[in-house]
Amino acid sequence: MPSTPDLPASMKALIVEAPGQPLQLKTLPVPSAIPGSCVVKVLAAEAGHDMPHVIDGTAGFPFPPNFVPGPHAIGRVVATGPDATTLKVGQLVMVEAFIRPRDDPNDVQILWGLTAGFDPAGLKFMGDNWSLGGLAEYTRAPLENCYPLDEKRLCGPPAEGGLGYSVEDLLHLPTQLVALGGLRALDLKPGERVIVAPSTGVFSGAAVQVAVALGAQVVATGRSRATLEALQRQFPPGRVQVVPITGDVAADTAALKQWGPVDAYLDLTPPTAAGATHPRSCFAALRKYGRACMMGVLRDDLAVSHLLLTFNSLTVRGQFMYERADAWLLIKMVEAGVLRLGKEGGNEVVGRFKFEQADEAFALAQKNAKMGKIVAFVP
């Protein structure tokens, strides 16, 4: 049976009427639970550093009219649809962004609170169903995108067996989930050596954290030696090695291989890295039968030797986001204490804001567009 407790009639939400229009704080009706969904009271939502560019249209991410952004949220279930079998009112949940239609999961793919993708079907699917993202006091999300969290374990005091995280600390989970999706696509195994390139961004820094938690040895590369060394200090000695990118492909290749054979390469190159040389070095550093997974969003063509791929028997695949099994695994890793959040994990909540303070929140987020930094809205 559906669970529909008494809820307020209205709520505050940040809404964009159309791409290029300003973000506005408005009063909207509180959504109701329909089949396939639940209603979540948002406790914390991320103020993503790139969201202003999504809103003004410069990021090139389409979204429907009257769009409430916000792809990362932690909240509490307050109502469930009639087909809910596991989710219960009162549960703490992670709401993750990768939504696929039940009848066509391999074609239409949208990112809740971020973009409808790049075809008309995705725009219609989001506009008709899921245009209400996380920057609202309440949101409606698909049942399959809401993952129960062990609140006592994650947020309870250490003296009582808890990990002592704040709800805002849990906003690191969706970023780490993207990273885990790439590492699982590589079938990364404990003890293997993996290059994460570059390693100093929001998602790539998370990839280093997750790879270490999976038992891998990581070669982290990027342009800033100081940033790489700060990343390295977060982990036990020998678990993360660093290689500053020089642009000399041969020299960088040799540096990447200096600790032994490289089994895998996870690419998370951002769109700002046009003309990057590191993909060539990373491919050349792979051992025979090595694997590469491309998750970056670089618009350049991939420059890699056909002969290198052939004679080294390399496996190369692309990966967009992750699978549901990855989300369950990530939560288990965090609840077990294998993958750390908070300051012990190299993460930090650098600011907390109300929706009325949206400009301040996004300004701080843009100043902290770095690995492990979160700016949170707390409605």
Secondary structure, DSSP 8 states (H G I E B T S, - for coil): --B-----SEEEEEEESSTTS-EEEEEEE-----TTEEEEEEEEEE--TTHHHHHTSTT-----SSBB--S-EEEEEEEE-TT-SS--TT-EEEE--EE--TT-TTT--EETTTB--SSHHHHHHHHHH--B-SSBSEEEEEGGGEEE--HHHHHS-GGGT-----TGGGGHHHHHHHHHHHHHHTT--TT-EEEEES-SSHHHHHHHHHHHHTT-EEEEEES-HHHHHHHHTTS-TTSEEEEE--S-HHHHHHHHTTTS-EEEEEE---TT-TT--HHHHHHHHEEEEEEEEE-----S-----HHHHHHTT-EEEE--S--HHHHHHHHHHHHTTSS--TGGGT-EEEEEE-GGGHHHHHHHHHHT-STTEEEEE--
